[in-house]
């Protein structure tokens, strides 16, 4: 803003030239945005585009490396979220921060906001909360335990908590991710009531229909940079998808085409009518069906939270679906039995390589042994391990998969992220699986490690295995996939083969536009 702008014209919030890096990776690169009173602004972008980082800076969770934040024209700095709250900023996280065992009223009163003095004044708090509820038509019981509320009601408590603390700007991070359509409609009615009263809202969302339907302006981020600022009435879902997805990257791994005659006709993986719900009863998989053939890489694209995690947990034997069936290599899977999954010929490369893929306090060779510890080459009939055979095999795998440093007896937690992933890959691919399921296989890895992972997955395809790659990175899927299927709302809503890949169409499917 120029120095001669009238005070009434000064935006409520300005973020100017914000830069933020993590371990040398630029998450926000010279981003400038502003938000006025009485409007809803959207932040749109793929996973990893920098949206959450930017909002975490605005809420005081991170400090920017450079750039400035202005509130009503005054430069501010936040050491923590408490500072942001005192300046009128509230953030509604995708995962709620309520205390289930306390009442609605007591949750609102937690923290040093909205009341002063040593003793809590429940009478005044109840009166103030009732005024807010009447003003914005919140149908909540202040004395109800949060644990007894529906997901939609809990979200309203989060909004009420921010308003009780004096918020003038609400940051909403994927607010409808866990809501039913009716709850989402109620939420947007509430948000319009707030902006009509002069508040401002920043909406982080991947859902194109929501953005087109409820926002006034849209900021599009891609790979940490601001690529566009548009009035919602002057754009379209197609244009926003194109801006969000962008063009193919020059440094993307090169796709290696399948060799002649490798692709098999029969499906190695057949999933039919898979249904699953979350612990709160929300639908996570909605009659999902798909097939993957030998000799192909099938990429699964979609925004995180659309059922990918639940799909992997079921395939890996970690959870049991409500309905549906999974057939691997012609044999029906028994759900909830990881050992039988391994025996079926499936290689499992989980999204969480530290929490799920490896036992971090064990050695590299012990982690490479997992799943084969009962094999006769490593274990006698009396249950005694052949340590020499274990070490010999681990050393050979470390050389083949370029795991560094070459210390098979070293504790696995001492390795870098790329080498941890290579340990998992070595363990899983050594069994020459018929099916490889890889979830976010290169997330957080450098270019060299990512290229190595892609080469190995492509080699498995060329050997004749079916490879299922689940990734938030669309460039990755375009680089390695023979087919791409898009998951949204727990179901497959679109599919394309390599010969007909259309980035814009896939981008629309990812955003929930069928």
C-alpha angles and dihedrals in degrees: 000000000000119000094244096060113125115250091241089058095051111110118245090237131020127181111189126196094335116189126180131169134186117202091337095313113119107227095171119026115191097318121177123183137155136198127203129206115270098026140101114221122192128215108207128184146111122281107289094024091123102256098125093042091054092049093045087057091050090050094048098249091117132025117228119240090223139349132064142261121217127191115195088343095308120115112237137179127205125211092180142351090275089067091051092049091052088055092054101263121134127182125202106200124210088241109052121240098209128129106239096203095056130076123255091256094050091048089055090051097051113116129023094293129109095014139057136203133047097286125058114243101215093174093057092041092052090050093049093046092049090054091052092047092050092046096052098030097245108170098205135133108230090208097050117111112248089229089065095055129098120245091258092050091049090054090052088052088054090051091046090050091055091048091048088055091054102260117178093174124044121199109202116195111202090323097182098046092105099027131103117236090259092050091047090053091050090049094053091048087055093048092052089052090053096050091045085059091055102266122130128225134199111201120200107198143143093200108106095196090057093048094048092044105046112019134086099202136015130211113197119205127191126179092343096311132104106242101175147000113202140170106243092228090057099052140055139221089254094054093046092049090051092050092046098047097035127184125315112281119249091221095051115125113270115253113240109211120229117263119250113277097011098109113091124211096221121080114245089193122037119178119183130185096336113184128181138163133203125245089268093054096256115145110251102168119031112196091308115190132177143143131216121196129208114266096030139093112223112197121206111207128188146109114288113265098041095109103287094119093047091048091053093045090055094045091047092051094247098118141020122236125224092235141354140063138255123203119192119189091342096310125106113240121238104221123233097025112108093181092058089049089057091047090052091067100257121142111210121208105175128205092238103057093177102041099035110012101052143027098233098201094054126083126263092254092049090052091048089053095056111118093020100058090110095052114118092235090064105025133046123223088259091057100256117142121232097227094187091056091047093051093044092052093044092050091051092049092048089055094045094048095037096239110176137236094037097229111124092181094051118109109266094226089071092068127095121251093260093051092046089056091049090054090055091045092049092050095047100041095045088076091062092234125207090217131031118196110191119181116196089337097180102030110142094004128127121247094262095051091044092052090050091052091049092051092052094048090049090050089054090052092050089050087059103260123134111242123201113193117189111191142157089209108089092188088059092052093047089051099052110018130101088191133014123207120187121220119204128162091001097302138086107256101174144007136193135183123227093257090060103034110153114185094197094050092047089047090055091049090050088054090054097258105135 
